[in-house]
Amino acid sequence: MIRKAEPKDRAQLVDLFTELHRYHINLKPEYFKMPDKSYFEGQISSAMLRDDKELWVNDDNGVNAFAIIRFTDVDRADRYPY
């Protein structure tokens, strides 16, 4: 079931985000490095609290995937606002 993340999901989300970052490190170790756990906790907390972001999870017998969606208003001289 896909649903909006809840505060109770925070620990599982931090673990998933850490696992995803570890995957990136394995692919491009010259580009990525492993920050401490507080980095991942902060990023998840920010996504849960900000008005311009939503955090969604797949919860099939526990949280096993997530998506962070960021909403951006574009208002530039060469485009109509959207």
PyMOL CGO cylinders between C-alpha atoms (Angstrom):
from pymol import cmd
from pymol.cgo import CYLINDER

trace = [
    CYLINDER, 0.00, 0.00, 0.00, 1.36, 3.41, -0.94, 0.3, 1, 1, 1, 1, 1, 1,
    CYLINDER, 1.36, 3.41, -0.94, 0.65, 6.10, 1.63, 0.3, 1, 1, 1, 1, 1, 1,
    CYLINDER, 0.65, 6.10, 1.63, 1.99, 9.34, 3.03, 0.3, 1, 1, 1, 1, 1, 1,
    CYLINDER, 1.99, 9.34, 3.03, 4.81, 8.83, 5.51, 0.3, 1, 1, 1, 1, 1, 1,
    CYLINDER, 4.81, 8.83, 5.51, 4.07, 9.19, 9.20, 0.3, 1, 1, 1, 1, 1, 1,
    CYLINDER, 4.07, 9.19, 9.20, 6.39, 10.05, 12.10, 0.3, 1, 1, 1, 1, 1, 1,
    CYLINDER, 6.39, 10.05, 12.10, 6.41, 6.37, 13.14, 0.3, 1, 1, 1, 1, 1, 1,
    CYLINDER, 6.41, 6.37, 13.14, 8.16, 5.56, 9.82, 0.3, 1, 1, 1, 1, 1, 1,
    CYLINDER, 8.16, 5.56, 9.82, 11.19, 7.75, 10.52, 0.3, 1, 1, 1, 1, 1, 1,
    CYLINDER, 11.19, 7.75, 10.52, 13.62, 5.01, 11.66, 0.3, 1, 1, 1, 1, 1, 1,
    CYLINDER, 13.62, 5.01, 11.66, 12.80, 2.76, 8.70, 0.3, 1, 1, 1, 1, 1, 1,
    CYLINDER, 12.80, 2.76, 8.70, 13.14, 5.69, 6.31, 0.3, 1, 1, 1, 1, 1, 1,
    CYLINDER, 13.14, 5.69, 6.31, 16.55, 6.61, 7.69, 0.3, 1, 1, 1, 1, 1, 1,
    CYLINDER, 16.55, 6.61, 7.69, 17.66, 3.00, 7.20, 0.3, 1, 1, 1, 1, 1, 1,
    CYLINDER, 17.66, 3.00, 7.20, 16.35, 2.91, 3.61, 0.3, 1, 1, 1, 1, 1, 1,
    CYLINDER, 16.35, 2.91, 3.61, 17.93, 6.25, 2.74, 0.3, 1, 1, 1, 1, 1, 1,
    CYLINDER, 17.93, 6.25, 2.74, 21.25, 5.07, 4.20, 0.3, 1, 1, 1, 1, 1, 1,
    CYLINDER, 21.25, 5.07, 4.20, 21.03, 1.87, 2.14, 0.3, 1, 1, 1, 1, 1, 1,
    CYLINDER, 21.03, 1.87, 2.14, 20.30, 3.86, -1.02, 0.3, 1, 1, 1, 1, 1, 1,
    CYLINDER, 20.30, 3.86, -1.02, 23.26, 6.14, -0.37, 0.3, 1, 1, 1, 1, 1, 1,
    CYLINDER, 23.26, 6.14, -0.37, 25.53, 3.15, 0.23, 0.3, 1, 1, 1, 1, 1, 1,
    CYLINDER, 25.53, 3.15, 0.23, 24.48, 1.88, -3.21, 0.3, 1, 1, 1, 1, 1, 1,
    CYLINDER, 24.48, 1.88, -3.21, 25.51, 5.21, -4.75, 0.3, 1, 1, 1, 1, 1, 1,
    CYLINDER, 25.51, 5.21, -4.75, 28.87, 5.02, -2.98, 0.3, 1, 1, 1, 1, 1, 1,
    CYLINDER, 28.87, 5.02, -2.98, 29.48, 1.58, -4.48, 0.3, 1, 1, 1, 1, 1, 1,
    CYLINDER, 29.48, 1.58, -4.48, 28.71, 2.92, -7.96, 0.3, 1, 1, 1, 1, 1, 1,
    CYLINDER, 28.71, 2.92, -7.96, 30.69, 6.15, -7.74, 0.3, 1, 1, 1, 1, 1, 1,
    CYLINDER, 30.69, 6.15, -7.74, 33.07, 6.13, -4.76, 0.3, 1, 1, 1, 1, 1, 1,
    CYLINDER, 33.07, 6.13, -4.76, 35.01, 9.02, -6.25, 0.3, 1, 1, 1, 1, 1, 1,
    CYLINDER, 35.01, 9.02, -6.25, 31.88, 11.18, -6.04, 0.3, 1, 1, 1, 1, 1, 1,
    CYLINDER, 31.88, 11.18, -6.04, 29.94, 9.99, -2.97, 0.3, 1, 1, 1, 1, 1, 1,
    CYLINDER, 29.94, 9.99, -2.97, 31.02, 9.63, 0.65, 0.3, 1, 1, 1, 1, 1, 1,
    CYLINDER, 31.02, 9.63, 0.65, 29.14, 8.39, 3.69, 0.3, 1, 1, 1, 1, 1, 1,
    CYLINDER, 29.14, 8.39, 3.69, 27.92, 11.14, 6.02, 0.3, 1, 1, 1, 1, 1, 1,
    CYLINDER, 27.92, 11.14, 6.02, 26.99, 10.39, 9.61, 0.3, 1, 1, 1, 1, 1, 1,
    CYLINDER, 26.99, 10.39, 9.61, 23.51, 9.20, 10.54, 0.3, 1, 1, 1, 1, 1, 1,
    CYLINDER, 23.51, 9.20, 10.54, 22.37, 12.69, 11.53, 0.3, 1, 1, 1, 1, 1, 1,
    CYLINDER, 22.37, 12.69, 11.53, 22.52, 13.73, 7.86, 0.3, 1, 1, 1, 1, 1, 1,
    CYLINDER, 22.52, 13.73, 7.86, 19.94, 11.10, 6.88, 0.3, 1, 1, 1, 1, 1, 1,
    CYLINDER, 19.94, 11.10, 6.88, 17.79, 11.88, 9.92, 0.3, 1, 1, 1, 1, 1, 1,
    CYLINDER, 17.79, 11.88, 9.92, 17.83, 15.56, 9.01, 0.3, 1, 1, 1, 1, 1, 1,
    CYLINDER, 17.83, 15.56, 9.01, 16.92, 14.96, 5.37, 0.3, 1, 1, 1, 1, 1, 1,
    CYLINDER, 16.92, 14.96, 5.37, 13.99, 12.71, 6.32, 0.3, 1, 1, 1, 1, 1, 1,
    CYLINDER, 13.99, 12.71, 6.32, 12.79, 15.16, 8.98, 0.3, 1, 1, 1, 1, 1, 1,
    CYLINDER, 12.79, 15.16, 8.98, 13.00, 18.03, 6.51, 0.3, 1, 1, 1, 1, 1, 1,
    CYLINDER, 13.00, 18.03, 6.51, 10.98, 16.12, 3.91, 0.3, 1, 1, 1, 1, 1, 1,
    CYLINDER, 10.98, 16.12, 3.91, 8.33, 15.34, 6.52, 0.3, 1, 1, 1, 1, 1, 1,
    CYLINDER, 8.33, 15.34, 6.52, 8.03, 18.90, 7.83, 0.3, 1, 1, 1, 1, 1, 1,
    CYLINDER, 8.03, 18.90, 7.83, 8.40, 21.19, 4.83, 0.3, 1, 1, 1, 1, 1, 1,
    CYLINDER, 8.40, 21.19, 4.83, 5.35, 22.54, 3.05, 0.3, 1, 1, 1, 1, 1, 1,
    CYLINDER, 5.35, 22.54, 3.05, 6.97, 22.20, -0.38, 0.3, 1, 1, 1, 1, 1, 1,
    CYLINDER, 6.97, 22.20, -0.38, 7.76, 18.48, 0.01, 0.3, 1, 1, 1, 1, 1, 1,
    CYLINDER, 7.76, 18.48, 0.01, 5.81, 15.28, 0.55, 0.3, 1, 1, 1, 1, 1, 1,
    CYLINDER, 5.81, 15.28, 0.55, 7.22, 11.95, 1.61, 0.3, 1, 1, 1, 1, 1, 1,
    CYLINDER, 7.22, 11.95, 1.61, 5.43, 8.82, 0.45, 0.3, 1, 1, 1, 1, 1, 1,
    CYLINDER, 5.43, 8.82, 0.45, 6.17, 5.21, 1.37, 0.3, 1, 1, 1, 1, 1, 1,
    CYLINDER, 6.17, 5.21, 1.37, 5.33, 1.75, 0.14, 0.3, 1, 1, 1, 1, 1, 1,
    CYLINDER, 5.33, 1.75, 0.14, 4.15, -0.17, 3.18, 0.3, 1, 1, 1, 1, 1, 1,
    CYLINDER, 4.15, -0.17, 3.18, 3.80, -3.86, 2.36, 0.3, 1, 1, 1, 1, 1, 1,
    CYLINDER, 3.80, -3.86, 2.36, 4.60, -5.62, 5.63, 0.3, 1, 1, 1, 1, 1, 1,
    CYLINDER, 4.60, -5.62, 5.63, 6.78, -2.68, 6.67, 0.3, 1, 1, 1, 1, 1, 1,
    CYLINDER, 6.78, -2.68, 6.67, 8.17, 0.33, 4.86, 0.3, 1, 1, 1, 1, 1, 1,
    CYLINDER, 8.17, 0.33, 4.86, 10.28, -0.95, 1.96, 0.3, 1, 1, 1, 1, 1, 1,
    CYLINDER, 10.28, -0.95, 1.96, 10.43, 2.02, -0.43, 0.3, 1, 1, 1, 1, 1, 1,
    CYLINDER, 10.43, 2.02, -0.43, 10.00, 5.77, -0.37, 0.3, 1, 1, 1, 1, 1, 1,
    CYLINDER, 10.00, 5.77, -0.37, 9.70, 8.79, -2.63, 0.3, 1, 1, 1, 1, 1, 1,
    CYLINDER, 9.70, 8.79, -2.63, 10.28, 12.44, -1.79, 0.3, 1, 1, 1, 1, 1, 1,
    CYLINDER, 10.28, 12.44, -1.79, 8.26, 14.80, -3.94, 0.3, 1, 1, 1, 1, 1, 1,
    CYLINDER, 8.26, 14.80, -3.94, 9.19, 18.47, -4.06, 0.3, 1, 1, 1, 1, 1, 1,
    CYLINDER, 9.19, 18.47, -4.06, 6.77, 21.08, -5.35, 0.3, 1, 1, 1, 1, 1, 1,
    CYLINDER, 6.77, 21.08, -5.35, 8.32, 24.06, -7.09, 0.3, 1, 1, 1, 1, 1, 1,
    CYLINDER, 8.32, 24.06, -7.09, 6.59, 27.17, -8.40, 0.3, 1, 1, 1, 1, 1, 1,
    CYLINDER, 6.59, 27.17, -8.40, 8.20, 28.45, -11.55, 0.3, 1, 1, 1, 1, 1, 1,
    CYLINDER, 8.20, 28.45, -11.55, 7.77, 32.15, -12.26, 0.3, 1, 1, 1, 1, 1, 1,
    CYLINDER, 7.77, 32.15, -12.26, 10.36, 33.35, -14.75, 0.3, 1, 1, 1, 1, 1, 1,
    CYLINDER, 10.36, 33.35, -14.75, 10.37, 36.11, -17.33, 0.3, 1, 1, 1, 1, 1, 1,
    CYLINDER, 10.37, 36.11, -17.33, 10.39, 33.63, -20.22, 0.3, 1, 1, 1, 1, 1, 1,
    CYLINDER, 10.39, 33.63, -20.22, 7.50, 31.46, -18.97, 0.3, 1, 1, 1, 1, 1, 1,
    CYLINDER, 7.50, 31.46, -18.97, 4.02, 31.70, -17.60, 0.3, 1, 1, 1, 1, 1, 1,
    CYLINDER, 4.02, 31.70, -17.60, 3.93, 30.88, -13.88, 0.3, 1, 1, 1, 1, 1, 1,
    CYLINDER, 3.93, 30.88, -13.88, 3.13, 27.26, -13.02, 0.3, 1, 1, 1, 1, 1, 1,
]
cmd.load_cgo(trace, "trace")
